[in-house]
Amino acid sequence: MLDTLLAPLTEITVNGLELWVVLLCCCGVFLAALIDAIGGGGGIISVPTYLMAFSGLPTYYVLGTNKVSSSIFTLFSTARFVKGGFVDWGLCLPGVALALLGSTCGVWLQHHTPDIILKYTLVIVLPVVAFITLRGKEWPDEPGDISRQKQLLVVCAAALVVGIYDGYYGPGTGTFLMIAFIRFAKMDVRHASGCTKVLNLSSNLGSLVSVLRSGYVCLGVGLICAAAGIVGANIGSTLAIKNGSKLVKPTVAFVLVLLCLKVLSEILFPEFWA
């Protein structure tokens, strides 16, 4: 009886993957979307999940399929912040253009420099970023004192610089934007999250077009996992909007730790990520 019930998990396939593998991917993408909606950095969880599931396939399919699911669930989490009125379009719109420009430059830079250089740089930089994030008081639920001009300058600079990072490497993009907007643009947590989602979504959609045109994507798996991601994104967005800094700050710290571990693993065990 049990064998009959479990048979569909191995007999049904999606893009050549058994159903139980696809369902495991859904679990990973759900968790990634949940964390991403709160503090960014969902790719740190979803990319390794796809890597394990797509064993034997070129890494292009991992990144392409991840981009499909992440773009869709980011769209839904962004919509929650827009609906709640937590997106300052006067700040975000100039950043969108610069994020797209930055990500394009990042892709070009990726093709002209050794990837290991960025990894070693991140190992040095990440502990500093973690210290800045964890020190001091709780992140504010109210905006700080800063002129509109300086705030716009910080948002545009962050959009360009982090956009370059996103195009070059990627994981933790949303987390770095959150830190920049809260620490330097003096935004409250909710508006920082809203602006982060808009800029991150812009970068994702730009990359998604290239991914779909290349054909390096398991579209069926990506769409199924996106459904799980939508659920995770909605839950995460609700938690972030209701709880503010009480939940966002520790989540960002957790993502930074995961990112540091990921970078170290890429340096120490490159064969796993090959």
RANORFEN-V133930 format. One record per backbone hydrogen bond with DSSP energy under -0.5 kcal/mol. CO is the residue of the C=O (numbers start at 1). NH is the residue of the N-H. Records with the same first field share a line. If there is no record, write none. Layout:
CO=NH, NH
This chain:
1=5
2=6
3=7
6=9, 10
7=10, 11
8=12
9=20
12=19
14=17
17=14
18=21, 22
19=23
20=24
21=25
22=26
23=27
24=28
25=29
26=30
27=31
28=32
29=33
30=34
31=35
32=36
33=37
34=38
35=38, 39, 40
36=40
41=44
42=45, 46
43=47
45=49
46=50
47=51
48=52
49=53
50=54
52=55
54=57
58=61, 62
59=63
60=64
61=65
62=66
63=67
64=68
65=69
66=70
67=71
68=72
69=73
70=74
71=75
72=76
73=77
74=78
75=79
76=80
77=81
78=82
79=83
80=84
81=86
82=85
86=88
87=89
88=91, 92
89=93
91=95
92=96
93=97
94=98
95=99
96=100
97=101
98=102
99=103
100=104
101=105
102=106
103=107
104=108
105=109
106=110
107=111
109=112, 113
110=113
114=117, 118
115=119
116=120
117=121
118=122
119=123
120=124
121=125
122=126
123=127
124=128
125=128, 129
126=130
127=131
128=132
129=133
130=134
131=135
140=189
144=146
147=151
148=152
149=153
150=154
151=155
152=156
153=157
154=158
155=159
156=160
157=161
158=162
159=163
160=164
161=165
162=166
163=167
164=168
165=169, 170
169=171
170=173
172=176
173=177
174=178
175=179
176=180
177=181
178=182
179=183
180=184, 185
181=187
186=144
188=192
189=193
190=194
191=195
192=196
193=197
194=198
195=199
196=200
197=201
198=202
199=203
200=204
201=205
202=206
203=207
204=208
205=209
206=210
207=211
208=212
209=213
210=214
211=215, 216
215=217
217=219
218=222
219=223
220=224
221=225
222=226
223=227
224=228
225=229
226=230
227=231
228=232
229=233
230=234
231=235
232=236
233=237
234=238
235=239
236=240
237=241
238=242
239=243
240=244
243=246
244=247, 248
245=249
247=251
248=252
249=253
250=254
251=255
252=256
253=257
254=258
255=259
256=260
257=261
258=262
259=263
260=264
261=265
262=266
263=267
264=268
265=269
269=272, 273
270=274
